[in-house]
Amino acid sequence: MSNLLAYRLKMKLPKSEHPEEYLKHVRVIQCMADNWQLQCNHCSKVFKGRSHRAVCHLIGKTGEGVSVCAEFPKEEKMEFIKKVYPSLLAEEESQVKESGPQLKNRLL
């Protein structure tokens, strides 16, 4: 994962373009009024929450009350992010050509 993407994952996530995409990777065990009980298909971790927590678990966003999935393959994770949050990667692809100091200044 690039430094720019890691930096953006610390910020507030934009609106999801495909909000139900996480259901391909997470199973709903129990539906309650406020929270659902979910289980990750990759690491089998069980946690409570809704779509936001499930997505944070999958893409590696910390600080949202759920651990990061260590079993989600990197290539699959990048495809998931590209589909659900394309704006997180849009500028990153143009950053590949920039040199180190320029990228460092943009991250600060």
N, CA, C and O atoms as a Tinker XYZ file with bonds, in Angstrom:
   432  protein
     1  N      0.852000   -1.174000    0.000000    73     2
     2  CA     0.000000    0.000000    0.000000    64     1     3
     3  C      0.892000    1.229000    0.000000    63     2     4     5
     4  O      1.861000    1.296000    0.756000    81     3
     5  N      0.574000    2.186000   -0.832000    73     3     6
     6  CA     1.406000    3.378000   -0.945000    64     5     7
     7  C      1.223000    4.312000    0.248000    63     6     8     9
     8  O      0.251000    4.206000    0.996000    81     7
     9  N      2.170000    5.222000    0.407000    73     7    10
    10  CA     2.101000    6.191000    1.499000    64     9    11
    11  C      0.906000    7.109000    1.356000    63    10    12    13
    12  O      0.269000    7.459000    2.350000    81    11
    13  N      0.590000    7.506000    0.121000    73    11    14
    14  CA    -0.537000    8.407000   -0.100000    64    13    15
    15  C     -1.850000    7.738000    0.279000    63    14    16    17
    16  O     -2.701000    8.362000    0.913000    81    15
    17  N     -2.027000    6.473000   -0.103000    73    15    18
    18  CA    -3.248000    5.751000    0.253000    64    17    19
    19  C     -3.324000    5.553000    1.759000    63    18    20    21
    20  O     -4.390000    5.721000    2.350000    81    19
    21  N     -2.207000    5.198000    2.390000    73    19    22
    22  CA    -2.184000    5.028000    3.844000    64    21    23
    23  C     -2.560000    6.335000    4.542000    63    22    24    25
    24  O     -3.285000    6.319000    5.537000    81    23
    25  N     -2.078000    7.456000    4.031000    73    23    26
    26  CA    -2.418000    8.767000    4.580000    64    25    27
    27  C     -3.914000    9.048000    4.432000    63    26    28    29
    28  O     -4.559000    9.508000    5.374000    81    27
    29  N     -4.457000    8.770000    3.254000    73    27    30
    30  CA    -5.881000    9.032000    3.014000    64    29    31
    31  C     -6.788000    8.143000    3.853000    63    30    32    33
    32  O     -7.901000    8.549000    4.187000    81    31
    33  N     -6.345000    6.950000    4.199000    73    31    34
    34  CA    -7.151000    6.059000    5.022000    64    33    35
    35  C     -7.267000    6.560000    6.457000    63    34    36    37
    36  O     -8.140000    6.108000    7.198000    81    35
    37  N     -6.402000    7.484000    6.858000    73    35    38
    38  CA    -6.494000    8.067000    8.189000    64    37    39
    39  C     -7.556000    9.169000    8.248000    63    38    40    41
    40  O     -8.001000    9.555000    9.329000    81    39
    41  N     -7.947000    9.658000    7.099000    73    39    42
    42  CA    -8.941000   10.727000    7.018000    64    41    43
    43  C    -10.347000   10.123000    6.903000    63    42    44    45
    44  O    -10.509000    8.905000    6.828000    81    43
    45  N    -11.334000   10.981000    6.892000    73    43    46
    46  CA   -12.713000   10.531000    6.739000    64    45    47
    47  C    -12.901000    9.945000    5.341000    63    46    48    49
    48  O    -12.448000   10.519000    4.350000    81    47
    49  N    -13.576000    8.792000    5.272000    73    47    50
    50  CA   -13.800000    8.143000    3.989000    64    49    51
    51  C    -14.879000    8.877000    3.195000    63    50    52    53
    52  O    -15.844000    9.369000    3.781000    81    51
    53  N    -14.732000    8.957000    1.885000    73    51    54
    54  CA   -15.782000    9.575000    1.057000    64    53    55
    55  C    -16.991000    8.649000    0.960000    63    54    56    57
    56  O    -16.954000    7.518000    1.444000    81    55
    57  N    -18.046000    9.127000    0.341000    73    55    58
    58  CA   -19.242000    8.305000    0.156000    64    57    59
    59  C    -18.907000    7.137000   -0.773000    63    58    60    61
    60  O    -18.250000    7.306000   -1.800000    81    59
    61  N    -19.367000    5.973000   -0.391000    73    59    62
    62  CA   -19.089000    4.752000   -1.148000    64    61    63
    63  C    -19.872000    4.741000   -2.460000    63    62    64    65
    64  O    -21.046000    5.109000   -2.501000    81    63
    65  N    -19.199000    4.312000   -3.533000    73    63    66
    66  CA   -19.851000    4.231000   -4.838000    64    65    67
    67  C    -20.643000    2.938000   -4.989000    63    66    68    69
    68  O    -21.625000    2.897000   -5.730000    81    67
    69  N    -20.228000    1.886000   -4.297000    73    67    70
    70  CA   -20.929000    0.596000   -4.303000    64    69    71
    71  C    -21.073000    0.145000   -2.852000    63    70    72    73
    72  O    -20.284000   -0.676000   -2.385000    81    71
    73  N    -22.074000    0.672000   -2.127000    73    71    74
    74  CA   -22.164000    0.426000   -0.692000    64    73    75
    75  C    -22.379000   -1.035000   -0.288000    63    74    76    77
    76  O    -22.073000   -1.398000    0.848000    81    75
    77  N    -22.890000   -1.874000   -1.175000    73    75    78
    78  CA   -23.150000   -3.268000   -0.812000    64    77    79
    79  C    -22.003000   -4.205000   -1.188000    63    78    80    81
    80  O    -22.107000   -5.414000   -0.980000    81    79
    81  N    -20.934000   -3.681000   -1.725000    73    79    82
    82  CA   -19.799000   -4.495000   -2.173000    64    81    83
    83  C    -19.164000   -5.285000   -1.028000    63    82    84    85
    84  O    -18.649000   -6.382000   -1.243000    81    83
    85  N    -19.198000   -4.740000    0.174000    73    83    86
    86  CA   -18.577000   -5.411000    1.319000    64    85    87
    87  C    -19.221000   -6.764000    1.614000    63    86    88    89
    88  O    -18.580000   -7.635000    2.203000    81    87
    89  N    -20.476000   -6.952000    1.215000    73    87    90
    90  CA   -21.181000   -8.197000    1.513000    64    89    91
    91  C    -20.589000   -9.404000    0.783000    63    90    92    93
    92  O    -20.905000  -10.545000    1.119000    81    91
    93  N    -19.736000   -9.162000   -0.207000    73    91    94
    94  CA   -19.040000  -10.259000   -0.870000    64    93    95
    95  C    -17.908000  -10.804000    0.005000    63    94    96    97
    96  O    -17.408000  -11.905000   -0.225000    81    95
    97  N    -17.513000  -10.017000    1.010000    73    95    98
    98  CA   -16.376000  -10.378000    1.843000    64    97    99
    99  C    -16.740000  -10.563000    3.314000    63    98   100   101
   100  O    -15.928000  -11.048000    4.101000    81    99
   101  N    -17.955000  -10.180000    3.680000    73    99   102
   102  CA   -18.400000  -10.243000    5.071000    64   101   103
   103  C    -19.780000  -10.898000    5.113000    63   102   104   105
   104  O    -20.639000  -10.614000    4.278000    81   103
   105  N    -19.976000  -11.767000    6.084000    73   103   106
   106  CA   -21.254000  -12.450000    6.244000    64   105   107
   107  C    -22.008000  -11.845000    7.425000    63   106   108   109
   108  O    -21.421000  -11.612000    8.481000    81   107
   109  N    -23.309000  -11.590000    7.254000    73   107   110
   110  CA   -24.143000  -11.086000    8.335000    64   109   111
   111  C    -24.637000  -12.282000    9.139000    63   110   112   113
   112  O    -25.352000  -13.137000    8.617000    81   111
   113  N    -24.255000  -12.336000   10.405000    73   111   114
   114  CA   -24.647000  -13.439000   11.274000    64   113   115
   115  C    -25.991000  -13.154000   11.926000    63   114   116   117
   116  O    -26.866000  -14.017000   11.982000    81   115
   117  N    -26.141000  -11.922000   12.421000    73   115   118
   118  CA   -27.361000  -11.561000   13.138000    64   117   119
   119  C    -27.690000  -10.099000   12.864000    63   118   120   121
   120  O    -26.821000   -9.230000   12.927000    81   119
   121  N    -28.954000   -9.844000   12.560000    73   119   122
   122  CA   -29.411000   -8.469000   12.338000    64   121   123
   123  C    -30.167000   -7.991000   13.571000    63   122   124   125
   124  O    -31.137000   -8.613000   14.002000    81   123
   125  N    -29.708000   -6.880000   14.128000    73   123   126
   126  CA   -30.387000   -6.249000   15.253000    64   125   127
   127  C    -30.761000   -4.836000   14.832000    63   126   128   129
   128  O    -30.341000   -4.376000   13.770000    81   127
   129  N    -31.524000   -4.161000   15.627000    73   127   130
   130  CA   -31.988000   -2.820000   15.263000    64   129   131
   131  C    -30.820000   -1.847000   15.075000    63   130   132   133
   132  O    -30.768000   -1.131000   14.075000    81   131
   133  N    -29.896000   -1.817000   16.020000    73   131   134
   134  CA   -28.803000   -0.848000   15.963000    64   133   135
   135  C    -27.558000   -1.389000   15.268000    63   134   136   137
   136  O    -26.991000   -0.730000   14.396000    81   135
   137  N    -27.148000   -2.557000   15.647000    73   135   138
   138  CA   -25.919000   -3.139000   15.099000    64   137   139
   139  C    -26.181000   -4.534000   14.567000    63   138   140   141
   140  O    -27.102000   -5.226000   15.001000    81   139
   141  N    -25.357000   -4.923000   13.627000    73   139   142
   142  CA   -25.389000   -6.284000   13.115000    64   141   143
   143  C    -24.178000   -7.015000   13.670000    63   142   144   145
   144  O    -23.187000   -6.397000   14.058000    81   143
   145  N    -24.268000   -8.328000   13.703000    73   143   146
   146  CA   -23.106000   -9.122000   14.025000    64   145   147
   147  C    -22.588000   -9.658000   12.694000    63   146   148   149
   148  O    -23.304000  -10.350000   11.971000    81   147
   149  N    -21.335000   -9.332000   12.380000    73   147   150
   150  CA   -20.737000   -9.657000   11.087000    64   149   151
   151  C    -19.548000  -10.586000   11.270000    63   150   152   153
   152  O    -18.904000  -10.585000   12.320000    81   151
   153  N    -19.257000  -11.386000   10.237000    73   151   154
   154  CA   -18.081000  -12.241000   10.250000    64   153   155
   155  C    -17.346000  -12.096000    8.933000    63   154   156   157
   156  O    -17.940000  -12.202000    7.861000    81   155
   157  N    -16.063000  -11.857000    9.022000    73   155   158
   158  CA   -15.219000  -11.705000    7.841000    64   157   159
   159  C    -15.022000  -13.067000    7.176000    63   158   160   161
   160  O    -14.728000  -14.052000    7.853000    81   159
   161  N    -15.182000  -13.124000    5.863000    73   159   162
   162  CA   -14.994000  -14.370000    5.114000    64   161   163
   163  C    -13.525000  -14.738000    4.973000    63   162   164   165
   164  O    -13.204000  -15.884000    4.660000    81   163
   165  N    -12.627000  -13.780000    5.201000    73   163   166
   166  CA   -11.199000  -14.022000    5.014000    64   165   167
   167  C    -10.514000  -14.476000    6.306000    63   166   168   169
   168  O     -9.771000  -15.458000    6.300000    81   167
   169  N    -10.757000  -13.772000    7.406000    73   167   170
   170  CA   -10.069000  -14.092000    8.661000    64   169   171
   171  C    -10.988000  -14.683000    9.728000    63   170   172   173
   172  O    -10.518000  -15.058000   10.802000    81   171
   173  N    -12.270000  -14.771000    9.454000    73   171   174
   174  CA   -13.292000  -15.331000   10.355000    64   173   175
   175  C    -13.507000  -14.514000   11.627000    63   174   176   177
   176  O    -14.127000  -15.005000   12.570000    81   175
   177  N    -13.012000  -13.283000   11.672000    73   175   178
   178  CA   -13.235000  -12.413000   12.828000    64   177   179
   179  C    -14.703000  -12.035000   12.902000    63   178   180   181
   180  O    -15.311000  -11.693000   11.888000    81   179
   181  N    -15.275000  -12.095000   14.098000    73   179   182
   182  CA   -16.660000  -11.701000   14.339000    64   181   183
   183  C    -16.636000  -10.346000   15.040000    63   182   184   185
   184  O    -15.900000  -10.155000   16.008000    81   183
   185  N    -17.456000   -9.396000   14.541000    73   183   186
   186  CA   -17.525000   -8.074000   15.149000    64   185   187
   187  C    -18.916000   -7.497000   14.954000    63   186   188   189
   188  O    -19.683000   -7.960000   14.110000    81   187
   189  N    -19.228000   -6.484000   15.741000    73   187   190
   190  CA   -20.529000   -5.814000   15.639000    64   189   191
   191  C    -20.352000   -4.503000   14.905000    63   190   192   193
   192  O    -19.320000   -3.845000   15.028000    81   191
   193  N    -21.355000   -4.129000   14.145000    73   191   194
   194  CA   -21.327000   -2.878000   13.413000    64   193   195
   195  C    -22.185000   -2.951000   12.176000    63   194   196   197
   196  O    -23.048000   -3.819000   12.044000    81   195
   197  N    -21.938000   -2.038000   11.284000    73   195   198
   198  CA   -22.661000   -1.992000   10.009000    64   197   199
   199  C    -21.640000   -1.929000    8.880000    63   198   200   201
   200  O    -20.491000   -2.339000    9.050000    81   199
   201  N    -22.054000   -1.425000    7.750000    73   199   202
   202  CA   -21.205000   -1.433000    6.557000    64   201   203
   203  C    -19.900000   -0.667000    6.761000    63   202   204   205
   204  O    -18.853000   -1.101000    6.281000    81   203
   205  N    -19.947000    0.454000    7.457000    73   203   206
   206  CA   -18.745000    1.261000    7.643000    64   205   207
   207  C    -17.650000    0.479000    8.359000    63   206   208   209
   208  O    -16.495000    0.491000    7.935000    81   207
   209  N    -18.011000   -0.197000    9.439000    73   207   210
   210  CA   -17.016000   -0.990000   10.176000    64   209   211
   211  C    -16.504000   -2.155000    9.343000    63   210   212   213
   212  O    -15.319000   -2.483000    9.392000    81   211
   213  N    -17.387000   -2.776000    8.582000    73   211   214
   214  CA   -16.976000   -3.894000    7.730000    64   213   215
   215  C    -15.966000   -3.421000    6.686000    63   214   216   217
   216  O    -14.952000   -4.080000    6.454000    81   215
   217  N    -16.243000   -2.287000    6.062000    73   215   218
   218  CA   -15.334000   -1.740000    5.052000    64   217   219
   219  C    -14.004000   -1.350000    5.690000    63   218   220   221
   220  O    -12.947000   -1.607000    5.115000    81   219
   221  N    -14.042000   -0.734000    6.866000    73   219   222
   222  CA   -12.814000   -0.348000    7.558000    64   221   223
   223  C    -11.979000   -1.578000    7.899000    63   222   224   225
   224  O    -10.752000   -1.544000    7.798000    81   223
   225  N    -12.629000   -2.651000    8.299000    73   223   226
   226  CA   -11.924000   -3.907000    8.583000    64   225   227
   227  C    -11.239000   -4.418000    7.324000    63   226   228   229
   228  O    -10.097000   -4.873000    7.382000    81   227
   229  N    -11.913000   -4.350000    6.204000    73   227   230
   230  CA   -11.377000   -4.888000    4.957000    64   229   231
   231  C    -10.257000   -4.037000    4.358000    63   230   232   233
   232  O     -9.244000   -4.580000    3.916000    81   231
   233  N    -10.421000   -2.725000    4.337000    73   231   234
   234  CA    -9.433000   -1.876000    3.663000    64   233   235
   235  C     -8.270000   -1.464000    4.564000    63   234   236   237
   236  O     -7.269000   -0.936000    4.080000    81   235
   237  N     -8.396000   -1.700000    5.861000    73   235   238
   238  CA    -7.284000   -1.401000    6.764000    64   237   239
   239  C     -7.348000   -0.043000    7.415000    63   238   240   241
   240  O     -6.315000    0.477000    7.837000    81   239
   241  N     -8.521000    0.555000    7.514000    73   239   242
   242  CA    -8.669000    1.850000    8.183000    64   241   243
   243  C     -8.703000    1.609000    9.689000    63   242   244   245
   244  O     -9.558000    0.876000   10.185000    81   243
   245  N     -7.784000    2.217000   10.404000    73   243   246
   246  CA    -7.707000    2.033000   11.849000    64   245   247
   247  C     -8.483000    3.123000   12.577000    63   246   248   249
   248  O     -8.825000    4.150000   11.992000    81   247
   249  N     -8.757000    2.891000   13.852000    73   247   250
   250  CA    -9.431000    3.882000   14.678000    64   249   251
   251  C    -10.941000    3.865000   14.546000    63   250   252   253
   252  O    -11.601000    4.830000   14.932000    81   251
   253  N    -11.499000    2.801000   14.016000    73   251   254
   254  CA   -12.951000    2.720000   13.824000    64   253   255
   255  C    -13.580000    1.631000   14.682000    63   254   256   257
   256  O    -14.719000    1.234000   14.438000    81   255
   257  N    -12.851000    1.140000   15.688000    73   255   258
   258  CA   -13.402000    0.160000   16.613000    64   257   259
   259  C    -13.395000   -1.270000   16.105000    63   258   260   261
   260  O    -14.085000   -2.128000   16.657000    81   259
   261  N    -12.627000   -1.536000   15.063000    73   259   262
   262  CA   -12.526000   -2.893000   14.535000    64   261   263
   263  C    -11.090000   -3.104000   14.046000    63   262   264   265
   264  O    -10.450000   -2.184000   13.538000    81   263
   265  N    -10.602000   -4.333000   14.211000    73   263   266
   266  CA    -9.233000   -4.615000   13.788000    64   265   267
   267  C     -9.146000   -4.744000   12.269000    63   266   268   269
   268  O    -10.159000   -4.900000   11.588000    81   267
   269  N     -7.943000   -4.678000   11.760000    73   267   270
   270  CA    -7.689000   -4.763000   10.327000    64   269   271
   271  C     -7.577000   -6.237000    9.933000    63   270   272   273
   272  O     -6.969000   -7.031000   10.650000    81   271
   273  N     -8.156000   -6.591000    8.808000    73   271   274
   274  CA    -8.099000   -7.962000    8.308000    64   273   275
   275  C     -6.700000   -8.236000    7.748000    63   274   276   277
   276  O     -6.255000   -7.579000    6.807000    81   275
   277  N     -6.025000   -9.206000    8.340000    73   275   278
   278  CA    -4.680000   -9.562000    7.901000    64   277   279
   279  C     -4.701000  -10.596000    6.771000    63   278   280   281
   280  O     -3.675000  -10.834000    6.135000    81   279
   281  N     -5.845000  -11.205000    6.521000    73   279   282
   282  CA    -5.950000  -12.276000    5.535000    64   281   283
   283  C     -6.470000  -11.814000    4.177000    63   282   284   285
   284  O     -6.480000  -12.598000    3.228000    81   283
   285  N     -6.899000  -10.568000    4.063000    73   283   286
   286  CA    -7.450000  -10.049000    2.812000    64   285   287
   287  C     -6.284000   -9.824000    1.843000    63   286   288   289
   288  O     -5.431000   -8.979000    2.113000    81   287
   289  N     -6.222000  -10.561000    0.717000    73   287   290
   290  CA    -5.103000  -10.422000   -0.217000    64   289   291
   291  C     -4.952000   -8.985000   -0.734000    63   290   292   293
   292  O     -5.940000   -8.308000   -1.018000    81   291
   293  N     -3.705000   -8.539000   -0.847000    73   291   294
   294  CA    -3.417000   -7.152000   -1.227000    64   293   295
   295  C     -4.032000   -6.779000   -2.579000    63   294   296   297
   296  O     -4.597000   -5.694000   -2.716000    81   295
   297  N     -3.931000   -7.653000   -3.570000    73   295   298
   298  CA    -4.482000   -7.354000   -4.900000    64   297   299
   299  C     -6.004000   -7.209000   -4.835000    63   298   300   301
   300  O     -6.587000   -6.320000   -5.455000    81   299
   301  N     -6.628000   -8.104000   -4.070000    73   299   302
   302  CA    -8.084000   -8.052000   -3.913000    64   301   303
   303  C     -8.498000   -6.792000   -3.157000    63   302   304   305
   304  O     -9.517000   -6.175000   -3.468000    81   303
   305  N     -7.698000   -6.420000   -2.164000    73   303   306
   306  CA    -7.978000   -5.213000   -1.380000    64   305   307
   307  C     -7.929000   -3.972000   -2.267000    63   306   308   309
   308  O     -8.788000   -3.095000   -2.166000    81   307
   309  N     -6.914000   -3.900000   -3.143000    73   307   310
   310  CA    -6.798000   -2.745000   -4.026000    64   309   311
   311  C     -7.963000   -2.684000   -5.016000    63   310   312   313
   312  O     -8.454000   -1.596000   -5.319000    81   311
   313  N     -8.408000   -3.823000   -5.518000    73   311   314
   314  CA    -9.572000   -3.864000   -6.410000    64   313   315
   315  C    -10.836000   -3.428000   -5.670000    63   314   316   317
   316  O    -11.675000   -2.717000   -6.223000    81   315
   317  N    -10.963000   -3.861000   -4.415000    73   315   318
   318  CA   -12.108000   -3.477000   -3.587000    64   317   319
   319  C    -12.122000   -1.966000   -3.377000    63   318   320   321
   320  O    -13.160000   -1.324000   -3.536000    81   319
   321  N    -10.973000   -1.400000   -3.021000    73   319   322
   322  CA   -10.877000    0.052000   -2.808000    64   321   323
   323  C    -11.172000    0.794000   -4.107000    63   322   324   325
   324  O    -11.869000    1.808000   -4.104000    81   323
   325  N    -10.639000    0.287000   -5.215000    73   323   326
   326  CA   -10.854000    0.925000   -6.514000    64   325   327
   327  C    -12.332000    0.961000   -6.889000    63   326   328   329
   328  O    -12.796000    1.917000   -7.509000    81   327
   329  N    -13.067000   -0.079000   -6.512000    73   327   330
   330  CA   -14.488000   -0.137000   -6.843000    64   329   331
   331  C    -15.339000    0.679000   -5.876000    63   330   332   333
   332  O    -16.249000    1.392000   -6.300000    81   331
   333  N    -15.051000    0.578000   -4.584000    73   331   334
   334  CA   -15.879000    1.233000   -3.568000    64   333   335
   335  C    -15.506000    2.709000   -3.375000    63   334   336   337
   336  O    -16.386000    3.560000   -3.248000    81   335
   337  N    -14.214000    3.008000   -3.354000    73   335   338
   338  CA   -13.735000    4.379000   -3.137000    64   337   339
   339  C    -12.734000    4.772000   -4.227000    63   338   340   341
   340  O    -11.550000    4.932000   -3.931000    81   339
   341  N    -13.171000    4.930000   -5.463000    73   339   342
   342  CA   -12.230000    5.257000   -6.540000    64   341   343
   343  C    -11.498000    6.575000   -6.327000    63   342   344   345
   344  O    -10.385000    6.746000   -6.825000    81   343
   345  N    -12.095000    7.501000   -5.605000    73   343   346
   346  CA   -11.445000    8.796000   -5.385000    64   345   347
   347  C    -10.195000    8.660000   -4.511000    63   346   348   349
   348  O     -9.312000    9.516000   -4.572000    81   347
   349  N    -10.104000    7.602000   -3.700000    73   347   350
   350  CA    -8.903000    7.403000   -2.882000    64   349   351
   351  C     -7.698000    7.057000   -3.744000    63   350   352   353
   352  O     -6.564000    7.366000   -3.378000    81   351
   353  N     -7.933000    6.421000   -4.880000    73   351   354
   354  CA    -6.836000    5.993000   -5.745000    64   353   355
   355  C     -6.664000    6.865000   -6.977000    63   354   356   357
   356  O     -5.641000    6.769000   -7.656000    81   355
   357  N     -7.634000    7.711000   -7.282000    73   355   358
   358  CA    -7.602000    8.494000   -8.516000    64   357   359
   359  C     -6.342000    9.343000   -8.622000    63   358   360   361
   360  O     -5.647000    9.301000   -9.638000    81   359
   361  N     -6.049000   10.101000   -7.595000    73   359   362
   362  CA    -4.893000   10.988000   -7.631000    64   361   363
   363  C     -3.599000   10.206000   -7.438000    63   362   364   365
   364  O     -2.537000   10.623000   -7.902000    81   363
   365  N     -3.697000    9.067000   -6.749000    73   363   366
   366  CA    -2.500000    8.269000   -6.481000    64   365   367
   367  C     -1.847000    7.792000   -7.767000    63   366   368   369
   368  O     -0.619000    7.766000   -7.852000    81   367
   369  N     -2.624000    7.418000   -8.762000    73   367   370
   370  CA    -2.073000    6.934000  -10.019000    64   369   371
   371  C     -1.257000    8.014000  -10.723000    63   370   372   373
   372  O     -0.270000    7.711000  -11.393000    81   371
   373  N     -1.667000    9.270000  -10.572000    73   371   374
   374  CA    -0.892000   10.355000  -11.173000    64   373   375
   375  C      0.344000   10.687000  -10.340000    63   374   376   377
   376  O      1.280000   11.309000  -10.841000    81   375
   377  N      0.351000   10.271000   -9.060000    73   375   378
   378  CA     1.475000   10.542000   -8.168000    64   377   379
   379  C      2.674000    9.645000   -8.458000    63   378   380   381
   380  O      3.787000    9.966000   -8.044000    81   379
   381  N      2.482000    8.558000   -9.142000    73   379   382
   382  CA     3.552000    7.604000   -9.387000    64   381   383
   383  C      4.729000    8.265000  -10.094000    63   382   384   385
   384  O      5.876000    7.881000   -9.864000    81   383
   385  N      4.471000    9.244000  -10.943000    73   383   386
   386  CA     5.520000    9.900000  -11.714000    64   385   387
   387  C      6.275000   10.962000  -10.913000    63   386   388   389
   388  O      7.359000   11.386000  -11.313000    81   387
   389  N      5.708000   11.391000   -9.784000    73   387   390
   390  CA     6.356000   12.438000   -8.996000    64   389   391
   391  C      7.556000   11.895000   -8.239000    63   390   392   393
   392  O      7.618000   10.709000   -7.914000    81   391
   393  N      8.505000   12.776000   -7.965000    73   391   394
   394  CA     9.683000   12.365000   -7.205000    64   393   395
   395  C      9.370000   12.385000   -5.711000    63   394   396   397
   396  O      8.344000   12.917000   -5.287000    81   395
   397  N     10.266000   11.801000   -4.923000    73   395   398
   398  CA    10.094000   11.675000   -3.484000    64   397   399
   399  C      9.829000   12.994000   -2.756000    63   398   400   401
   400  O      8.840000   13.074000   -2.027000    81   399
   401  N     10.663000   14.040000   -2.913000    73   399   402
   402  CA    10.452000   15.282000   -2.159000    64   401   403
   403  C      9.108000   15.938000   -2.461000    63   402   404   405
   404  O      8.466000   16.478000   -1.560000    81   403
   405  N      8.679000   15.894000   -3.721000    73   403   406
   406  CA     7.391000   16.498000   -4.055000    64   405   407
   407  C      6.254000   15.758000   -3.371000    63   406   408   409
   408  O      5.329000   16.383000   -2.851000    81   407
   409  N      6.316000   14.424000   -3.365000    73   407   410
   410  CA     5.282000   13.623000   -2.724000    64   409   411
   411  C      5.292000   13.849000   -1.217000    63   410   412   413
   412  O      4.232000   13.944000   -0.599000    81   411
   413  N      6.472000   13.936000   -0.624000    73   411   414
   414  CA     6.586000   14.161000    0.811000    64   413   415
   415  C      5.944000   15.490000    1.196000    63   414   416   417
   416  O      5.250000   15.557000    2.210000    81   415
   417  N      6.154000   16.537000    0.422000    73   415   418
   418  CA     5.567000   17.845000    0.716000    64   417   419
   419  C      4.056000   17.797000    0.617000    63   418   420   421
   420  O      3.377000   18.475000    1.388000    81   419
   421  N      3.504000   17.023000   -0.301000    73   419   422
   422  CA     2.050000   16.932000   -0.457000    64   421   423
   423  C      1.416000   16.185000    0.697000    63   422   424   425
   424  O      0.268000   16.459000    1.048000    81   423
   425  N      2.150000   15.229000    1.309000    73   423   426
   426  CA     1.620000   14.460000    2.427000    64   425   427
   427  C      1.641000   15.263000    3.712000    63   426   428   429
   428  O      0.858000   14.979000    4.619000    81   427
   429  N      2.514000   16.259000    3.820000    73   427   430
   430  CA     2.594000   17.066000    5.033000    64   429   431
   431  C      1.639000   18.175000    4.977000    63   430   432
   432  O      1.559000   18.969000    5.914000    81   431
